[in-house]
């Protein structure tokens, strides 16, 4: 068992219980300590054995990972355009009363909430996403943080007025021991294989593209993003920690996420950051314009150069950059945008990339930026309202959390959200994969279909396709 500073923990817990009983008000107790190196995937595996819901986040650009077990507290909001405000109000109210012991103030320590939103709160939910609300955030009961080469364990517990110190202490000690003992045992490898793959109505999807291009020829709509679904059947139930481990190892420069609700888990490896906030520093990135990798260095460089020089991709990219800048102007100062993009290369794809940096104004938080950015033209289209209306009425699937903001925030006023692309909804021995592309007036349905096949490959390869 990983030893803890038992005396400090018991002192802080006893003070928290006393505070709850004195004020006669339930409060969240949060305790963070530095620990020795541990295997986050083994931790997730043990959480699964204990039937605790699991959460996971791995940053694309730095050695930063979060692994959560259980729900100490849950935040949610109704399906409306005010859902960001509702979640933020719940979050602030929780922190106002929380009893927090965290001497480190490292990103991802203290009270940490992980979660996300649906793509479109006005789209009727289907049975596929029945376990995922329009918005949901979990403050895990136990969370491991790997940051700057160090490891931390945070214990979160909502203490109720009728509870005693001794009963809470016994519960937390037993659960901590069950999760943290025998961490040196290697992670189980699943041997997962895909037995069948079903593309959901590909011909109808191509017809929807034709319908979209017809609309654009007659109206002021410039772009509509359309997504499609592929359904997989496996030889056994999926091993979530093993999949997340493989995504991290095979998809460098991507944000790897996992969010478990009931028996379903939404996970993926997305290259697209939506926004990062650290104190008052804000970073958003535009990743619009896509091409495959080449088979040789020369071919790779030629494809990258063609992508950089392509007028259609550059125009689409610049539109997203200007939209991000416009959103930042409402909530930020000192906005900095490079004059032109660069090409960022990933394992199977390459994209045009532009970072946008700024300073957050007082009285604004990460949700202010998210509400202004989502959905970007790369995920919805332009103009936003008209494109979303077409998607809502004509797209052949319920996107659920696909293409929507997913990420984390903490009590240190740090947080980061990505766009949930290159993703799958895992349901025991089945899964739905999603991929989309931007449709413009001269789009060719067959070419767009081939582009989605490329975008599906990173997830397919991890799930059992060569």
TIGU-94446 format. One record per residue (C-alpha): chain; x, z, y; residue number from 1. Coordinates in nm, 4 decimals. Example, Ala and Ser with C-alpha at 12.3 -4.5 7.8 and 13.67 -1.06 7.14 Angstrom:
[atom A, [1.2300, 0.7800, -0.4500], 1]
[atom A, [1.3670, 0.7140, -0.1060], 2]
***
This chain:
[atom A, [0.0000, 0.0000, 0.0000], 1]
[atom A, [0.1207, -0.0807, 0.3494], 2]
[atom A, [0.1759, 0.2572, 0.5167], 3]
[atom A, [-0.0099, 0.3228, 0.8403], 4]
[atom A, [0.0545, 0.5654, 1.1206], 5]
[atom A, [-0.2008, 0.7946, 0.9645], 6]
[atom A, [-0.1843, 1.0719, 1.2196], 7]
[atom A, [-0.2321, 0.8386, 1.5154], 8]
[atom A, [-0.5185, 0.6626, 1.3408], 9]
[atom A, [-0.7026, 0.9839, 1.2560], 10]
[atom A, [-0.6588, 1.1199, 1.6094], 11]
[atom A, [-0.7994, 0.8009, 1.7644], 12]
[atom A, [-1.0879, 0.7783, 1.5171], 13]
[atom A, [-1.1857, 1.1433, 1.5686], 14]
[atom A, [-1.1870, 1.0914, 1.9463], 15]
[atom A, [-1.4054, 0.7803, 1.9059], 16]
[atom A, [-1.6588, 0.9628, 1.6871], 17]
[atom A, [-1.6672, 1.2475, 1.9390], 18]
[atom A, [-1.7303, 0.9989, 2.2211], 19]
[atom A, [-2.0207, 0.8435, 2.0295], 20]
[atom A, [-2.1778, 1.1820, 1.9583], 21]
[atom A, [-2.1290, 1.3064, 2.3159], 22]
[atom A, [-2.2829, 0.9960, 2.4762], 23]
[atom A, [-2.5385, 0.9504, 2.1978], 24]
[atom A, [-2.4640, 0.5796, 2.2008], 25]
[atom A, [-2.3270, 0.3536, 1.9261], 26]
[atom A, [-1.9791, 0.2231, 2.0100], 27]
[atom A, [-1.7244, -0.0143, 1.8598], 28]
[atom A, [-1.4015, 0.1568, 1.7539], 29]
[atom A, [-1.0959, -0.0704, 1.7426], 30]
[atom A, [-0.7508, 0.0339, 1.6240], 31]
[atom A, [-0.4443, -0.1941, 1.6125], 32]
[atom A, [-0.1104, -0.1204, 1.4492], 33]
[atom A, [0.2036, -0.3220, 1.3792], 34]
[atom A, [0.2676, -0.3784, 1.0072], 35]
[atom A, [0.5215, -0.5432, 0.7790], 36]
[atom A, [0.4948, -0.9109, 0.6904], 37]
[atom A, [0.1932, -0.9952, 0.4759], 38]
[atom A, [0.0354, -1.3045, 0.3200], 39]
[atom A, [-0.2788, -1.3877, 0.5183], 40]
[atom A, [-0.4153, -1.6117, 0.2420], 41]
[atom A, [-0.3791, -1.3364, -0.0173], 42]
[atom A, [-0.5678, -1.1103, 0.2263], 43]
[atom A, [-0.8489, -1.3690, 0.2435], 44]
[atom A, [-0.8520, -1.3950, -0.1349], 45]
[atom A, [-0.8970, -1.0186, -0.1687], 46]
[atom A, [-1.1708, -1.0235, 0.0957], 47]
[atom A, [-1.3540, -1.2811, -0.1167], 48]
[atom A, [-1.3312, -1.0568, -0.4231], 49]
[atom A, [-1.4840, -0.7756, -0.2152], 50]
[atom A, [-1.7565, -1.0211, -0.1000], 51]
[atom A, [-1.6631, -0.9795, 0.2657], 52]
[atom A, [-1.7281, -1.2835, 0.4904], 53]
[atom A, [-1.4008, -1.4440, 0.5964], 54]
[atom A, [-1.2717, -1.6009, 0.9170], 55]
[atom A, [-0.9466, -1.7850, 0.9844], 56]
[atom A, [-0.7608, -1.9517, 1.2699], 57]
[atom A, [-0.4179, -2.1145, 1.2878], 58]
[atom A, [-0.2834, -2.2541, 1.6138], 59]
[atom A, [-0.1556, -2.6096, 1.6387], 60]
[atom A, [0.1405, -2.5503, 1.8672], 61]
[atom A, [0.2733, -2.2011, 1.8003], 62]
[atom A, [0.3207, -1.9516, 1.5190], 63]
[atom A, [-0.0152, -1.7829, 1.5646], 64]
[atom A, [-0.2692, -1.7048, 1.2932], 65]
[atom A, [-0.5739, -1.4833, 1.2489], 66]
[atom A, [-0.7415, -1.3825, 0.9221], 67]
[atom A, [-1.0562, -1.1728, 0.9293], 68]
[atom A, [-1.2629, -0.9900, 0.6667], 69]
[atom A, [-1.6133, -0.8545, 0.7172], 70]
[atom A, [-1.8399, -0.8344, 1.0207], 71]
[atom A, [-1.8011, -0.5135, 1.2232], 72]
[atom A, [-2.0215, -0.6651, 1.4921], 73]
[atom A, [-2.1933, -1.0006, 1.5425], 74]
[atom A, [-2.2759, -1.1897, 1.8616], 75]
[atom A, [-2.5363, -1.4629, 1.8747], 76]
[atom A, [-2.7646, -1.6483, 2.1150], 77]
[atom A, [-3.0813, -1.8530, 2.1050], 78]
[atom A, [-3.0764, -2.2320, 2.1020], 79]
[atom A, [-3.0704, -2.3151, 2.4717], 80]
[atom A, [-2.8373, -2.4319, 2.7448], 81]
[atom A, [-2.7910, -2.0634, 2.8363], 82]
[atom A, [-2.6346, -1.9767, 2.5001], 83]
[atom A, [-2.2833, -1.9484, 2.6486], 84]
[atom A, [-2.4054, -1.6982, 2.9077], 85]
[atom A, [-2.5928, -1.4979, 2.6438], 86]
[atom A, [-2.2895, -1.4659, 2.4165], 87]
[atom A, [-2.0642, -1.3767, 2.7104], 88]
[atom A, [-2.3061, -1.1056, 2.8262], 89]
[atom A, [-2.3173, -0.9560, 2.4752], 90]
[atom A, [-1.9371, -0.9704, 2.4547], 91]
[atom A, [-1.8887, -0.7983, 2.7909], 92]
[atom A, [-2.1451, -0.5290, 2.7048], 93]
[atom A, [-1.9667, -0.4626, 2.3749], 94]
[atom A, [-1.6278, -0.4266, 2.5442], 95]
[atom A, [-1.7659, -0.2037, 2.8195], 96]
[atom A, [-1.8498, 0.0669, 2.5627], 97]
[atom A, [-1.5776, 0.0000, 2.3058], 98]
[atom A, [-1.3139, 0.2607, 2.2230], 99]
[atom A, [-0.9946, 0.0554, 2.1889], 100]
[atom A, [-0.6494, 0.1695, 2.0787], 101]
[atom A, [-0.4070, -0.1209, 2.1171], 102]
[atom A, [-0.0619, -0.0507, 2.2626], 103]
[atom A, [0.0565, -0.4102, 2.2071], 104]
[atom A, [-0.1798, -0.6377, 2.4063], 105]
[atom A, [-0.0573, -0.9324, 2.2007], 106]
[atom A, [-0.2909, -1.2315, 2.1779], 107]
[atom A, [-0.5292, -1.1877, 1.8863], 108]
[atom A, [-0.5035, -0.8072, 1.8724], 109]
[atom A, [-0.7524, -0.5472, 1.9863], 110]
[atom A, [-1.1139, -0.6547, 1.9702], 111]
[atom A, [-1.1155, -1.0185, 1.8549], 112]
[atom A, [-1.4238, -1.2352, 1.8174], 113]
[atom A, [-1.4085, -1.5562, 1.6131], 114]
[atom A, [-1.6914, -1.8069, 1.5994], 115]
[atom A, [-1.8521, -2.1141, 1.7433], 116]
[atom A, [-2.1574, -2.3081, 1.8472], 117]
[atom A, [-2.3678, -2.5926, 1.7164], 118]
[atom A, [-2.3081, -2.9356, 1.8654], 119]
[atom A, [-2.6556, -2.9743, 2.0153], 120]
[atom A, [-2.8958, -2.6793, 2.0475], 121]
[atom A, [-3.1871, -2.9207, 2.1010], 122]
[atom A, [-3.1357, -3.1017, 1.7705], 123]
[atom A, [-3.3660, -2.9617, 1.4962], 124]
[atom A, [-3.1652, -2.7780, 1.2328], 125]
[atom A, [-3.1756, -2.9050, 0.8751], 126]
[atom A, [-3.1368, -2.7151, 0.5489], 127]
[atom A, [-2.7721, -2.8224, 0.5300], 128]
[atom A, [-2.6772, -2.5833, 0.8130], 129]
[atom A, [-2.9311, -2.3091, 0.7441], 130]
[atom A, [-2.6609, -2.0399, 0.7140], 131]
[atom A, [-2.5106, -2.1259, 1.0534], 132]
[atom A, [-2.6988, -2.0163, 1.3677], 133]
[atom A, [-2.6860, -2.2128, 1.6929], 134]
[atom A, [-2.4096, -1.9760, 1.7974], 135]
[atom A, [-2.2360, -1.6980, 1.6092], 136]
[atom A, [-1.9303, -1.4812, 1.6660], 137]
[atom A, [-1.7905, -1.2140, 1.4383], 138]
[atom A, [-1.5712, -0.9208, 1.5271], 139]
[atom A, [-1.4106, -0.8815, 1.1830], 140]
[atom A, [-1.3975, -0.5364, 1.0282], 141]
[atom A, [-1.0334, -0.6007, 0.9369], 142]
[atom A, [-0.8178, -0.8644, 1.0984], 143]
[atom A, [-0.4578, -0.9648, 1.0370], 144]
[atom A, [-0.2712, -1.1236, 1.3267], 145]
[atom A, [0.0530, -1.3175, 1.2990], 146]
[atom A, [0.1992, -1.3743, 1.6465], 147]
[atom A, [0.5533, -1.4286, 1.7715], 148]
[atom A, [0.6951, -1.3518, 1.4280], 149]
[atom A, [0.5233, -1.0115, 1.4088], 150]
[atom A, [0.2234, -0.8928, 1.2079], 151]
[atom A, [-0.0603, -0.6658, 1.3151], 152]
[atom A, [-0.3614, -0.5076, 1.1474], 153]
[atom A, [-0.6714, -0.4307, 1.3529], 154]
[atom A, [-0.9547, -0.2203, 1.2139], 155]
[atom A, [-1.2935, -0.2519, 1.3846], 156]
[atom A, [-1.5931, -0.0333, 1.3071], 157]
[atom A, [-1.9245, 0.0148, 1.4885], 158]
[atom A, [-1.9743, 0.3919, 1.4851], 159]
[atom A, [-2.3344, 0.5158, 1.4897], 160]
[atom A, [-2.4503, 0.8394, 1.6472], 161]
[atom A, [-2.5617, 0.9938, 1.3161], 162]
[atom A, [-2.2279, 0.9361, 1.1386], 163]
[atom A, [-1.9635, 1.2004, 1.0776], 164]
[atom A, [-1.5898, 1.1650, 1.1279], 165]
[atom A, [-1.5104, 1.2434, 0.7634], 166]
[atom A, [-1.7481, 0.9812, 0.6211], 167]
[atom A, [-1.6196, 0.7057, 0.8507], 168]
[atom A, [-1.2575, 0.7984, 0.7809], 169]
[atom A, [-1.3084, 0.7893, 0.4041], 170]
[atom A, [-1.4796, 0.4507, 0.4199], 171]
[atom A, [-1.2086, 0.2933, 0.6372], 172]
[atom A, [-0.9243, 0.4334, 0.4274], 173]
[atom A, [-1.0788, 0.3084, 0.1017], 174]
[atom A, [-1.1518, -0.0395, 0.2357], 175]
[atom A, [-0.8079, -0.0716, 0.3940], 176]
[atom A, [-0.6424, 0.0210, 0.0678], 177]
[atom A, [-0.8548, -0.2277, -0.1284], 178]
[atom A, [-0.7613, -0.5095, 0.1085], 179]
[atom A, [-0.3952, -0.4297, 0.1698], 180]
[atom A, [-0.2664, -0.3123, -0.1712], 181]
[atom A, [-0.0794, -0.5530, -0.4017], 182]
[atom A, [-0.0285, -0.8121, -0.1276], 183]
[atom A, [0.2845, -0.9421, -0.3028], 184]
[atom A, [0.0812, -1.1098, -0.5803], 185]
[atom A, [0.0948, -1.4923, -0.5355], 186]
[atom A, [-0.2125, -1.6767, -0.4148], 187]
[atom A, [-0.4169, -1.8396, -0.6892], 188]
[atom A, [-0.4038, -2.2200, -0.6969], 189]
[atom A, [-0.7442, -2.3697, -0.7564], 190]
[atom A, [-0.6940, -2.7048, -0.9337], 191]
[atom A, [-0.9864, -2.8405, -0.7317], 192]
[atom A, [-1.0847, -3.2011, -0.8050], 193]
[atom A, [-1.3515, -3.4283, -0.6654], 194]
[atom A, [-1.5867, -3.5445, -0.9395], 195]
[atom A, [-1.8043, -3.7680, -0.7230], 196]
[atom A, [-1.8269, -3.8909, -0.3646], 197]
[atom A, [-2.1465, -4.0114, -0.2005], 198]
[atom A, [-2.1481, -4.1847, 0.1358], 199]
[atom A, [-2.4750, -4.0960, 0.3089], 200]
[atom A, [-2.6579, -4.4151, 0.4165], 201]
[atom A, [-2.3565, -4.6177, 0.5366], 202]
[atom A, [-2.5638, -4.9326, 0.5939], 203]
[atom A, [-2.8163, -4.7433, 0.8049], 204]
[atom A, [-2.5271, -4.5941, 1.0013], 205]
[atom A, [-2.3996, -4.9436, 1.0789], 206]
[atom A, [-2.7504, -5.0428, 1.1867], 207]
[atom A, [-2.7522, -4.7442, 1.4233], 208]
[atom A, [-2.4306, -4.8782, 1.5759], 209]
[atom A, [-2.6033, -5.2114, 1.6377], 210]
[atom A, [-2.8939, -5.0284, 1.7981], 211]
[atom A, [-2.6515, -4.8375, 2.0212], 212]
[atom A, [-2.4740, -5.1533, 2.1363], 213]
[atom A, [-2.8113, -5.3135, 2.2165], 214]
[atom A, [-2.9019, -5.0123, 2.4312], 215]
[atom A, [-2.5698, -5.0332, 2.6158], 216]
[atom A, [-2.6273, -5.4023, 2.6960], 217]
[atom A, [-2.9555, -5.3162, 2.8660], 218]
[atom A, [-2.8782, -4.9813, 3.0330], 219]
[atom A, [-2.6068, -4.7928, 3.2207], 220]
[atom A, [-2.4892, -4.6151, 2.9027], 221]
[atom A, [-2.1201, -4.6924, 2.8469], 222]
[atom A, [-2.0418, -4.5071, 2.5257], 223]
[atom A, [-2.2219, -4.3305, 2.2411], 224]
[atom A, [-2.0372, -4.1342, 1.9737], 225]
[atom A, [-2.1949, -4.1644, 1.6285], 226]
[atom A, [-2.0979, -3.9556, 1.3265], 227]
[atom A, [-2.1671, -3.9930, 0.9574], 228]
[atom A, [-2.1555, -3.7738, 0.6462], 229]
[atom A, [-1.9893, -3.7956, 0.3058], 230]
[atom A, [-2.1059, -3.5626, 0.0284], 231]
[atom A, [-1.8629, -3.4430, -0.2390], 232]
[atom A, [-1.9118, -3.2751, -0.5773], 233]
[atom A, [-1.6206, -3.0774, -0.7258], 234]
[atom A, [-1.5248, -2.9711, -1.0762], 235]
[atom A, [-1.5554, -2.6035, -0.9741], 236]
[atom A, [-1.6331, -2.3789, -0.6781], 237]
[atom A, [-1.3887, -2.4329, -0.3955], 238]
[atom A, [-1.1132, -2.1758, -0.3374], 239]
[atom A, [-1.1317, -2.1239, 0.0396], 240]
[atom A, [-0.7934, -1.9493, 0.0928], 241]
[atom A, [-0.6169, -2.2205, -0.1099], 242]
[atom A, [-0.7802, -2.4985, 0.0961], 243]
[atom A, [-0.6872, -2.3287, 0.4239], 244]
[atom A, [-0.3293, -2.2817, 0.3027], 245]
[atom A, [-0.3024, -2.6498, 0.2118], 246]
[atom A, [-0.4497, -2.7575, 0.5452], 247]
[atom A, [-0.1902, -2.5527, 0.7332], 248]
[atom A, [0.0919, -2.6957, 0.5185], 249]
[atom A, [-0.0210, -3.0600, 0.5306], 250]
[atom A, [-0.1701, -3.0919, 0.8808], 251]
[atom A, [0.1005, -2.9878, 1.1276], 252]
[atom A, [0.0021, -2.9974, 1.4960], 253]
[atom A, [-0.3616, -2.9300, 1.4052], 254]
[atom A, [-0.5812, -2.6262, 1.4568], 255]
[atom A, [-0.6900, -2.5005, 1.1166], 256]
[atom A, [-1.0100, -2.2974, 1.1114], 257]
[atom A, [-1.2442, -2.1411, 0.8578], 258]
[atom A, [-1.5739, -1.9632, 0.9175], 259]
[atom A, [-1.7766, -1.8229, 0.6316], 260]
[atom A, [-2.1502, -1.7529, 0.6558], 261]
[atom A, [-2.3290, -1.6472, 0.3388], 262]
[atom A, [-2.2031, -1.8694, 0.0559], 263]
[atom A, [-2.1057, -2.1539, 0.2908], 264]
[atom A, [-1.7758, -2.2037, 0.4718], 265]
[atom A, [-1.7138, -2.4463, 0.7580], 266]
[atom A, [-1.3445, -2.5346, 0.7758], 267]
[atom A, [-1.1165, -2.8060, 0.8994], 268]
[atom A, [-0.7932, -2.9161, 1.0664], 269]
[atom A, [-0.8637, -3.0538, 1.4110], 270]
[atom A, [-0.6056, -3.1998, 1.6503], 271]
[atom A, [-0.8211, -3.1477, 1.9586], 272]
[atom A, [-0.7978, -2.8371, 2.1736], 273]
[atom A, [-1.0928, -2.7798, 2.4039], 274]
[atom A, [-0.9517, -2.4989, 2.6175], 275]
[atom A, [-0.6970, -2.2172, 2.6043], 276]
[atom A, [-0.7025, -1.9179, 2.8399], 277]
[atom A, [-0.4302, -1.6546, 2.8729], 278]
[atom A, [-0.4989, -1.4148, 3.1592], 279]
[atom A, [-0.5720, -1.6645, 3.4394], 280]
[atom A, [-0.3787, -1.9593, 3.2943], 281]
[atom A, [-0.5983, -2.2423, 3.1630], 282]
[atom A, [-0.4978, -2.5357, 2.9447], 283]
[atom A, [-0.7271, -2.8137, 2.8298], 284]
[atom A, [-0.6179, -3.1350, 2.6607], 285]
[atom A, [-0.7554, -3.4846, 2.6310], 286]
[atom A, [-0.7090, -3.6463, 2.2902], 287]
[atom A, [-0.8953, -3.9778, 2.3110], 288]
[atom A, [-0.7766, -4.3107, 2.1719], 289]
[atom A, [-0.6899, -4.3332, 1.8024], 290]
[atom A, [-0.4679, -4.5502, 1.5812], 291]
[atom A, [-0.3260, -4.5151, 1.2279], 292]
[atom A, [0.0380, -4.4371, 1.1477], 293]
[atom A, [0.2666, -4.7170, 1.0360], 294]
[atom A, [0.4401, -4.7537, 0.7000], 295]
[atom A, [0.7836, -4.7929, 0.8625], 296]
[atom A, [0.9466, -4.6530, 1.1771], 297]
[atom A, [0.9305, -4.9946, 1.3407], 298]
[atom A, [0.5640, -5.0455, 1.2520], 299]
[atom A, [0.4818, -4.6921, 1.3648], 300]
[atom A, [0.6442, -4.7523, 1.7044], 301]
[atom A, [0.4662, -5.0851, 1.7452], 302]
[atom A, [0.1251, -4.9319, 1.6687], 303]
[atom A, [0.1962, -4.6494, 1.9145], 304]
[atom A, [0.2985, -4.8973, 2.1834], 305]
[atom A, [-0.0125, -5.1076, 2.1228], 306]
[atom A, [-0.2277, -4.7950, 2.1524], 307]
[atom A, [-0.0568, -4.6958, 2.4774], 308]
[atom A, [-0.0993, -5.0451, 2.6254], 309]
[atom A, [-0.4560, -5.1076, 2.5014], 310]
[atom A, [-0.6918, -5.1329, 2.8053], 311]
[atom A, [-1.0005, -5.0126, 2.6128], 312]
[atom A, [-0.8309, -4.6991, 2.4774], 313]
[atom A, [-0.6626, -4.6221, 2.8102], 314]
[atom A, [-0.9920, -4.6545, 2.9971], 315]
[atom A, [-1.1716, -4.4306, 2.7471], 316]
[atom A, [-0.8888, -4.1785, 2.7660], 317]
[atom A, [-0.8799, -4.1735, 3.1456], 318]
[atom A, [-1.2541, -4.1169, 3.1618], 319]
[atom A, [-1.2192, -3.8001, 2.9521], 320]
[atom A, [-0.9240, -3.6814, 3.1647], 321]
[atom A, [-1.1267, -3.7218, 3.4833], 322]
[atom A, [-1.4201, -3.5356, 3.3278], 323]
[atom A, [-1.1903, -3.2444, 3.2357], 324]
[atom A, [-1.0455, -3.2439, 3.5884], 325]
[atom A, [-1.3950, -3.2412, 3.7386], 326]
[atom A, [-1.4979, -2.9464, 3.5200], 327]
[atom A, [-1.1816, -2.7566, 3.6085], 328]
[atom A, [-1.2488, -2.8017, 3.9805], 329]
[atom A, [-1.5661, -2.5931, 3.9459], 330]
[atom A, [-1.3917, -2.2957, 3.7824], 331]
[atom A, [-1.0199, -2.3262, 3.8582], 332]
[atom A, [-0.7504, -2.3808, 4.1208], 333]
[atom A, [-0.4016, -2.5383, 4.1085], 334]
[atom A, [-0.5081, -2.8202, 3.8732], 335]
[atom A, [-0.2174, -3.0242, 3.7364], 336]
[atom A, [-0.2665, -3.3577, 3.5540], 337]
[atom A, [0.0138, -3.5987, 3.4477], 338]
[atom A, [-0.0052, -3.9536, 3.5830], 339]
[atom A, [-0.0363, -4.1100, 3.2377], 340]
[atom A, [-0.0799, -4.0025, 2.8743], 341]
[atom A, [0.1713, -3.9878, 2.5930], 342]
[atom A, [0.1193, -4.0734, 2.2264], 343]
[atom A, [0.0956, -3.7694, 1.9979], 344]
[atom A, [0.1582, -3.8393, 1.6305], 345]
[atom A, [-0.0029, -3.6557, 1.3402], 346]
[atom A, [0.0386, -3.7045, 0.9667], 347]
[atom A, [-0.2080, -3.9939, 0.9282], 348]
[atom A, [-0.3175, -4.0720, 1.2854], 349]
[atom A, [-0.1829, -4.0983, 1.6384], 350]
[atom A, [-0.3690, -4.0348, 1.9626], 351]
[atom A, [-0.3325, -4.0708, 2.3380], 352]
[atom A, [-0.2748, -3.7212, 2.4786], 353]
[atom A, [-0.2922, -3.5679, 2.8275], 354]
[atom A, [-0.2694, -3.1936, 2.9086], 355]
[atom A, [-0.4625, -3.0506, 3.2044], 356]
[atom A, [-0.3409, -2.7142, 3.3418], 357]
[atom A, [-0.5010, -2.4856, 3.6008], 358]
[atom A, [-0.5533, -2.1275, 3.7236], 359]
[atom A, [-0.8847, -1.9592, 3.6455], 360]
[atom A, [-1.0808, -1.8356, 3.9467], 361]
[atom A, [-1.1887, -1.4715, 3.9588], 362]
[atom A, [-1.5187, -1.3849, 3.7863], 363]
[atom A, [-1.4893, -1.6776, 3.5455], 364]
[atom A, [-1.4093, -1.6585, 3.1758], 365]
[atom A, [-1.3404, -1.8974, 2.8894], 366]
[atom A, [-1.7124, -1.9635, 2.8352], 367]
[atom A, [-1.7399, -2.1063, 3.1870], 368]
[atom A, [-1.4919, -2.3792, 3.0923], 369]
[atom A, [-1.6530, -2.4408, 2.7518], 370]
[atom A, [-1.9989, -2.4855, 2.9022], 371]
[atom A, [-1.8638, -2.7465, 3.1412], 372]
[atom A, [-1.6528, -2.9383, 2.8906], 373]
[atom A, [-1.8793, -2.9576, 2.5842], 374]
[atom A, [-1.9428, -3.2196, 2.4725], 375]
[atom A, [-1.6589, -3.4270, 2.6092], 376]
[atom A, [-1.7075, -3.8048, 2.6297], 377]
[atom A, [-1.4915, -3.8241, 2.3151], 378]
[atom A, [-1.7611, -3.6368, 2.1196], 379]
[atom A, [-2.0847, -3.7291, 2.2948], 380]
[atom A, [-2.0454, -4.0353, 2.5138], 381]
[atom A, [-2.1155, -4.1371, 2.8708], 382]
[atom A, [-2.3250, -4.0654, 3.0666], 383]
[atom A, [-2.3500, -3.7369, 2.8780], 384]
[atom A, [-2.7274, -3.6792, 2.9021], 385]
[atom A, [-2.8256, -4.0314, 2.7979], 386]
[atom A, [-2.5703, -4.0449, 2.5156], 387]
[atom A, [-2.6842, -3.7088, 2.3773], 388]
[atom A, [-3.0476, -3.8203, 2.3902], 389]
[atom A, [-2.9635, -4.1283, 2.1827], 390]
[atom A, [-2.7629, -3.9201, 1.9316], 391]
[atom A, [-3.0442, -3.6661, 1.9056], 392]
[atom A, [-3.3049, -3.9338, 1.8346], 393]
[atom A, [-3.1071, -4.1771, 1.6211], 394]
[atom A, [-2.8088, -4.0180, 1.4458], 395]
[atom A, [-2.8700, -3.9818, 1.0725], 396]
[atom A, [-2.7387, -3.6276, 1.0348], 397]
[atom A, [-2.7580, -3.2771, 1.1726], 398]
[atom A, [-2.4048, -3.2222, 1.3050], 399]
[atom A, [-2.4429, -2.8466, 1.2940], 400]
[atom A, [-2.1073, -2.7058, 1.4053], 401]
[atom A, [-1.9251, -3.0376, 1.3563], 402]
[atom A, [-1.7832, -3.1669, 1.6849], 403]
[atom A, [-1.8666, -2.8388, 1.8607], 404]
[atom A, [-1.6535, -2.5596, 2.0122], 405]
[atom A, [-1.4982, -2.3216, 1.7599], 406]
[atom A, [-1.2323, -2.0588, 1.8282], 407]
[atom A, [-1.1554, -1.7017, 1.9257], 408]
[atom A, [-1.1314, -1.4603, 2.2191], 409]
[atom A, [-0.9960, -1.1081, 2.2528], 410]
[atom A, [-1.0183, -0.7966, 2.4678], 411]
[atom A, [-0.6881, -0.8933, 2.6359], 412]
[atom A, [-0.8684, -1.1815, 2.8116], 413]
[atom A, [-0.6939, -1.4360, 2.5897], 414]
[atom A, [-0.8692, -1.7018, 2.3834], 415]
[atom A, [-0.8620, -2.0564, 2.2551], 416]
[atom A, [-1.1258, -2.3035, 2.1409], 417]
[atom A, [-1.0904, -2.6374, 1.9658], 418]
[atom A, [-1.3332, -2.9177, 1.8889], 419]
[atom A, [-1.4384, -2.8882, 1.5238], 420]
[atom A, [-1.3275, -3.2309, 1.3962], 421]
[atom A, [-1.1706, -3.3377, 1.0623], 422]
[atom A, [-1.3955, -3.0785, 0.9035], 423]
[atom A, [-1.6080, -2.9971, 0.6004], 424]
[atom A, [-1.8967, -2.7681, 0.5191], 425]
[atom A, [-1.8058, -2.6195, 0.1811], 426]
[atom A, [-2.0960, -2.5014, -0.0359], 427]
[atom A, [-1.9583, -2.3637, -0.3644], 428]
[atom A, [-1.8860, -2.6763, -0.5740], 429]
[atom A, [-2.0117, -2.9218, -0.3105], 430]
[atom A, [-1.9119, -3.0196, 0.0416], 431]
[atom A, [-2.0207, -3.2364, 0.3317], 432]
[atom A, [-1.7486, -3.4095, 0.5331], 433]
[atom A, [-1.8052, -3.5552, 0.8795], 434]
[atom A, [-1.6382, -3.8220, 1.0912], 435]
[atom A, [-1.7422, -4.0172, 1.3982], 436]
[atom A, [-1.6223, -4.2736, 1.6485], 437]
[atom A, [-1.7019, -4.3875, 1.9995], 438]
[atom A, [-1.9323, -4.6885, 2.0173], 439]
[atom A, [-1.9081, -4.9206, 2.3159], 440]
[atom A, [-2.0937, -5.2411, 2.3993], 441]
[atom A, [-1.8658, -5.4730, 2.2008], 442]
[atom A, [-1.8149, -5.2427, 1.8990], 443]
[atom A, [-1.8192, -5.4078, 1.5562], 444]
[atom A, [-2.0002, -5.1898, 1.2974], 445]
[atom A, [-1.7626, -5.2704, 1.0114], 446]
[atom A, [-1.4559, -5.1860, 1.2210], 447]
[atom A, [-1.6074, -4.8538, 1.3275], 448]
[atom A, [-1.6884, -4.7777, 0.9644], 449]
[atom A, [-1.3239, -4.8366, 0.8692], 450]
[atom A, [-1.2128, -4.6050, 1.1514], 451]
[atom A, [-1.4253, -4.3209, 1.0126], 452]
[atom A, [-1.2696, -4.3741, 0.6683], 453]
[atom A, [-0.9263, -4.3138, 0.8237], 454]
[atom A, [-1.0512, -3.9974, 0.9952], 455]
[atom A, [-1.1929, -3.8642, 0.6678], 456]
[atom A, [-0.8667, -3.8978, 0.4794], 457]
[atom A, [-0.6891, -3.5762, 0.5915], 458]
[atom A, [-0.9715, -3.3617, 0.4570], 459]
[atom A, [-1.0266, -3.5750, 0.1468], 460]
[atom A, [-0.6588, -3.5515, 0.0550], 461]
[atom A, [-0.6665, -3.1702, 0.0683], 462]
[atom A, [-0.9867, -3.1578, -0.1352], 463]
[atom A, [-0.8570, -3.3678, -0.4217], 464]
[atom A, [-0.8265, -3.7385, -0.3321], 465]
[atom A, [-0.4826, -3.8996, -0.3421], 466]
***
